[in-house]
């Protein structure tokens, strides 16, 4: 049984406690959801339960964590790792080997499993998780769902007692989420205790029996899953919906405003794709003969299973990849999108350049106008995205959700005729999800055609004028 | 049961060398490059190691690595030029004194890149276990080798992000007037990603229990024809460099 008593944790050199007075009891074979605002302490709690804090992250720990009487504080990180496996938000970061099979083998050899036994266990895990077909494939070439499966296969090979999962659904499409839910349910039946920190809640209904809502590092609410059915509680703590989001209901393939496949609106300008095809060298076609129009002033949401070419299509539309066939042009003047588009990528780390949040916004506005200076509108844009209080912070010191909002704000401020947002809500709580949806709609209202590439049907429901689904 | 011997990471690996051979050649070339301070000896090592790289990596990967290496070299030369105003003796340095240190870096790139791209990590760990290397050296070496593909991946994503955000914006004059801004835009996220990736890899190694004491077994080394031929050619190149070092430098 997992027992947490009066747990507190303070990061090294930090003044405030990131976790404070948390009590928890979780029986074997049960799963706990940890939720709350971005920055409420979910990942820190997982770091403590996994032994990373304070073994690796240092800092100050008070209170007690134990699993069947054993405490991480009294074991080495490696010894605790055999009992409690952590799956990080970015599973790729956990790979040390190059191929799937090798990763499993290496994990076992690190745990002193003899070579022959390690090979047998590797074969068993490959079969159990349906990874045989991709055993020799590079770990860098897998889909997010496949990467998670590889990590889970490695973590469970030596039968740990507990699994810790940090935002496992952040990068998954609905089908992959459902598949992950089934995999986890199977592992639970084997007696594994699970602690899952996530913003998306609907896929966890039926998997998690307990829920813990964190606020400022403390347990704000704690109880059974049904507690989350209270809409006031979800609103208070910025939680997302617990009901599976419905696919936005539009006409066949399009939206009310005339997105791709939707009703035509000849007067309105838009980015037209004509017979668009694309294939990476030496690989089968990702898509072929795509036709449609992304209307200016409207939001088109692009969905579809992982690996079907959604991000690639966005790159082709922006001229970053050359299409194998067909063309892309604006209806009004036949111009290309290449020099008139802005793309906000999923990985915010790659798009933050300056020493403060304010300077980052000024850079965007400066590049747009050709003059680098302090812009008076910066404050109001930051306020729109809930970032005004963080204006003087270094962008790289922000939480994942805050970084995502800043890159979106900077990209939207830069202005464009065609605007692409790639998974803009993967790490956002309910409040910021709605904030982002509002900003996307406002950006579209200013004139550009907006394309949102996402798996997040909650976001699609809030902001889509048209829906484009790439076939699986 | 899967055939573990068939696992080979993707890439243009035309030689398919055993990890022991790659590691041995890397150590040999590194030591020889350190010892060689004659221009011709250094050039011999650079050429031989360059050929070794070309046979084992895609041209695009090599170009990317050398682009980064070139940027580092140009930065170092720029600093050297600035320092020469303070220390005029630097202006009188011979070409060999400037070129040889960079050729050592080149040899490192040529030898470490195939190691990182193609040698399997578990194979390397096994090899290292057989070698008398202290655990405290072994573990950072492993994380460093694993770090290289991550770095290449980060670099390529960053290049794409910069293109997407700034392409066609503000005009050439804007950027020409602000070279440090351009420098910052490219290198700031790269440095942050490098630190973050290194930290993530260290965490992954810690959680896996990879440690100085990890024992990966002691399977016998089996050398194929290509392994033996490459070892022989490597030894010949080092011998040639040694001869040039002794006789050409003395002459």
HADDOCK unambig.tbl for C-alpha pairs under 7 A between the chains (distance, minus, plus):
assign (segid A and resid 77 and name CA) (segid B and resid 206 and name CA) 6.84 0.50 0.50
assign (segid A and resid 77 and name CA) (segid B and resid 207 and name CA) 6.51 0.50 0.50
assign (segid A and resid 78 and name CA) (segid B and resid 206 and name CA) 6.54 0.50 0.50
assign (segid A and resid 78 and name CA) (segid B and resid 207 and name CA) 5.91 0.50 0.50
assign (segid A and resid 78 and name CA) (segid B and resid 208 and name CA) 6.57 0.50 0.50
assign (segid A and resid 78 and name CA) (segid B and resid 209 and name CA) 4.30 0.50 0.50
assign (segid A and resid 81 and name CA) (segid B and resid 207 and name CA) 5.73 0.50 0.50
assign (segid A and resid 81 and name CA) (segid B and resid 208 and name CA) 6.92 0.50 0.50
assign (segid A and resid 93 and name CA) (segid B and resid 200 and name CA) 5.78 0.50 0.50
assign (segid A and resid 93 and name CA) (segid B and resid 201 and name CA) 6.32 0.50 0.50
assign (segid A and resid 94 and name CA) (segid B and resid 201 and name CA) 6.74 0.50 0.50
assign (segid A and resid 94 and name CA) (segid B and resid 204 and name CA) 4.83 0.50 0.50
assign (segid A and resid 96 and name CA) (segid B and resid 146 and name CA) 6.44 0.50 0.50
assign (segid A and resid 97 and name CA) (segid B and resid 121 and name CA) 5.60 0.50 0.50
assign (segid A and resid 98 and name CA) (segid B and resid 9 and name CA) 5.96 0.50 0.50
assign (segid A and resid 98 and name CA) (segid B and resid 120 and name CA) 6.79 0.50 0.50
assign (segid A and resid 99 and name CA) (segid B and resid 9 and name CA) 6.27 0.50 0.50
assign (segid A and resid 106 and name CA) (segid B and resid 122 and name CA) 5.92 0.50 0.50
assign (segid A and resid 107 and name CA) (segid B and resid 208 and name CA) 6.02 0.50 0.50
assign (segid A and resid 109 and name CA) (segid B and resid 216 and name CA) 6.13 0.50 0.50
assign (segid A and resid 110 and name CA) (segid B and resid 208 and name CA) 6.37 0.50 0.50
assign (segid A and resid 110 and name CA) (segid B and resid 209 and name CA) 5.60 0.50 0.50
assign (segid A and resid 110 and name CA) (segid B and resid 210 and name CA) 5.16 0.50 0.50
assign (segid A and resid 110 and name CA) (segid B and resid 214 and name CA) 5.83 0.50 0.50
assign (segid A and resid 111 and name CA) (segid B and resid 209 and name CA) 6.37 0.50 0.50
assign (segid A and resid 112 and name CA) (segid B and resid 214 and name CA) 6.94 0.50 0.50
assign (segid A and resid 112 and name CA) (segid B and resid 215 and name CA) 6.68 0.50 0.50
assign (segid A and resid 115 and name CA) (segid B and resid 217 and name CA) 6.91 0.50 0.50
assign (segid A and resid 120 and name CA) (segid B and resid 1 and name CA) 6.73 0.50 0.50
assign (segid A and resid 123 and name CA) (segid B and resid 1 and name CA) 5.52 0.50 0.50
assign (segid A and resid 123 and name CA) (segid B and resid 2 and name CA) 6.21 0.50 0.50
assign (segid A and resid 136 and name CA) (segid B and resid 7 and name CA) 5.62 0.50 0.50
assign (segid A and resid 138 and name CA) (segid B and resid 9 and name CA) 6.09 0.50 0.50
assign (segid A and resid 138 and name CA) (segid B and resid 10 and name CA) 6.53 0.50 0.50
assign (segid A and resid 339 and name CA) (segid B and resid 167 and name CA) 6.57 0.50 0.50
assign (segid A and resid 339 and name CA) (segid B and resid 168 and name CA) 4.98 0.50 0.50
assign (segid A and resid 342 and name CA) (segid B and resid 164 and name CA) 6.50 0.50 0.50
assign (segid A and resid 342 and name CA) (segid B and resid 165 and name CA) 6.01 0.50 0.50
assign (segid A and resid 343 and name CA) (segid B and resid 164 and name CA) 5.87 0.50 0.50
assign (segid A and resid 343 and name CA) (segid B and resid 165 and name CA) 6.42 0.50 0.50
assign (segid A and resid 349 and name CA) (segid B and resid 189 and name CA) 6.33 0.50 0.50
assign (segid A and resid 349 and name CA) (segid B and resid 193 and name CA) 6.88 0.50 0.50
assign (segid A and resid 350 and name CA) (segid B and resid 158 and name CA) 5.38 0.50 0.50
assign (segid A and resid 350 and name CA) (segid B and resid 161 and name CA) 6.31 0.50 0.50
assign (segid A and resid 350 and name CA) (segid B and resid 189 and name CA) 5.46 0.50 0.50
assign (segid A and resid 351 and name CA) (segid B and resid 161 and name CA) 6.40 0.50 0.50
assign (segid A and resid 352 and name CA) (segid B and resid 189 and name CA) 6.43 0.50 0.50
assign (segid A and resid 353 and name CA) (segid B and resid 184 and name CA) 6.63 0.50 0.50
assign (segid A and resid 353 and name CA) (segid B and resid 185 and name CA) 5.14 0.50 0.50
assign (segid A and resid 353 and name CA) (segid B and resid 188 and name CA) 5.75 0.50 0.50
assign (segid A and resid 353 and name CA) (segid B and resid 189 and name CA) 6.07 0.50 0.50
assign (segid A and resid 367 and name CA) (segid B and resid 169 and name CA) 6.18 0.50 0.50
assign (segid A and resid 367 and name CA) (segid B and resid 170 and name CA) 5.25 0.50 0.50
assign (segid A and resid 368 and name CA) (segid B and resid 169 and name CA) 6.37 0.50 0.50
assign (segid A and resid 368 and name CA) (segid B and resid 170 and name CA) 6.07 0.50 0.50
assign (segid A and resid 369 and name CA) (segid B and resid 170 and name CA) 6.77 0.50 0.50
assign (segid A and resid 370 and name CA) (segid B and resid 170 and name CA) 4.75 0.50 0.50
assign (segid A and resid 370 and name CA) (segid B and resid 174 and name CA) 6.35 0.50 0.50
